[in-house]
Amino acid sequence: MDVKPGYHMNKSHWNTIILDRNMQEDDIFEMVHRSFELTKPLTETEASQWNEANL
């Protein structure tokens, strides 16, 4: 397995994963899950809390 910054998108938020047979399926799913959690839209409550903490 090889993980590199995403050449096609914002390199801070995207990865390019070169898969090979050495990578466990669970590891792939964990990376996808983490990516989703980092980029999913905030709920109205989360957005309000974030705004209050950062303004």
Residue frames relative to the residue before (quaternion, step in Angstrom):
aa qw qx qy qz dx dy dz
M 1.0000 0.0000 0.0000 0.0000 0.00 0.00 0.00
D 0.0371 -0.7698 0.6371 0.0110 3.49 -1.15 0.71
V 0.0971 -0.7821 0.6145 0.0355 3.58 -0.88 0.97
K 0.0011 0.7954 -0.6029 0.0613 3.53 -0.80 1.10
P 0.6204 -0.4991 0.4108 0.4441 3.61 -1.19 0.28
G 0.5337 -0.6389 0.4478 0.3261 3.56 -1.03 0.77
Y 0.3316 -0.7723 0.5111 0.1800 3.58 -0.50 1.16
H 0.7137 0.4870 -0.2335 0.4459 3.56 1.17 -0.60
M 0.7742 0.2493 -0.1259 0.5680 3.61 1.24 -0.23
N 0.7518 -0.3234 0.2996 0.4904 3.54 -1.34 -0.32
K 0.3782 -0.7792 0.4593 0.1972 3.56 -0.48 1.20
S 0.5781 0.5760 -0.3793 0.4361 3.61 1.26 -0.21
H 0.8049 0.3039 -0.1208 0.4951 3.57 1.07 -0.69
W 0.7458 0.3645 -0.2034 0.5191 3.61 1.20 -0.20
N 0.1544 -0.7684 0.6162 0.0782 3.53 -1.14 0.75
T 0.2579 -0.6837 0.6478 0.2154 3.48 -1.32 0.39
I 0.1195 -0.7925 0.5968 0.0375 3.55 -0.73 1.07
I 0.1739 -0.7584 0.6223 0.0855 3.53 -0.76 1.10
L 0.2274 -0.8219 0.5142 0.0919 3.53 -0.33 1.28
D 0.0244 0.7433 -0.6683 -0.0138 3.46 -1.25 0.61
R 0.6971 -0.5003 0.3118 0.4080 3.55 -1.20 0.12
N 0.5815 0.6062 -0.3733 0.3938 3.61 1.21 -0.14
M 0.6354 0.5400 -0.3339 0.4396 3.61 1.20 -0.31
Q 0.4131 -0.7104 0.5203 0.2322 3.53 -0.92 0.98
E 0.5781 -0.6052 0.4261 0.3435 3.56 -1.05 0.80
D 0.6259 0.5489 -0.3359 0.4406 3.61 1.00 -0.80
D 0.6312 0.5319 -0.3334 0.4556 3.61 1.04 -0.72
I 0.6297 0.5219 -0.3312 0.4706 3.57 1.02 -0.78
F 0.6775 0.4898 -0.2959 0.4620 3.58 0.84 -0.95
E 0.6317 0.5284 -0.3345 0.4580 3.60 1.00 -0.74
M 0.6502 0.5052 -0.3184 0.4698 3.61 0.95 -0.80
V 0.6495 0.5020 -0.3164 0.4755 3.59 0.96 -0.82
H 0.6468 0.5217 -0.3152 0.4583 3.58 0.95 -0.87
R 0.6610 0.4997 -0.3060 0.4687 3.60 0.89 -0.90
S 0.6372 0.5279 -0.3252 0.4577 3.57 0.96 -0.83
F 0.6520 0.5075 -0.3151 0.4669 3.56 0.94 -0.87
E 0.6643 0.5150 -0.3113 0.4434 3.59 0.86 -0.93
L 0.6788 0.4946 -0.2902 0.4588 3.60 1.04 -0.71
T 0.7973 0.3301 -0.1456 0.4839 3.58 1.07 -0.65
K 0.4638 0.6889 -0.4597 0.3147 3.61 1.20 -0.10
P 0.5736 -0.5862 0.4370 0.3692 3.58 -1.13 0.58
L 0.4594 -0.6650 0.5150 0.2854 3.56 -1.13 0.68
T 0.4760 -0.6079 0.5370 0.3399 3.55 -1.20 0.54
E 0.6761 -0.4726 0.3488 0.4447 3.59 -1.23 0.23
T 0.6476 0.5192 -0.3163 0.4593 3.60 0.98 -0.82
E 0.6627 0.4957 -0.3047 0.4716 3.60 0.90 -0.90
A 0.6527 0.5133 -0.3135 0.4607 3.58 0.95 -0.86
S 0.6466 0.5142 -0.3128 0.4687 3.57 0.98 -0.84
Q 0.6566 0.5019 -0.3036 0.4742 3.59 0.94 -0.89
W 0.6457 0.5124 -0.3205 0.4666 3.59 0.97 -0.84
N 0.6580 0.5157 -0.3086 0.4538 3.58 0.91 -0.90
E 0.6522 0.5150 -0.3123 0.4603 3.59 0.94 -0.86
A 0.7008 0.4754 -0.2637 0.4619 3.58 0.97 -0.85
N 0.7860 0.3530 -0.1601 0.4817 3.59 1.09 -0.63
L 0.6036 0.5501 -0.3790 0.4352 3.60 1.17 0.22
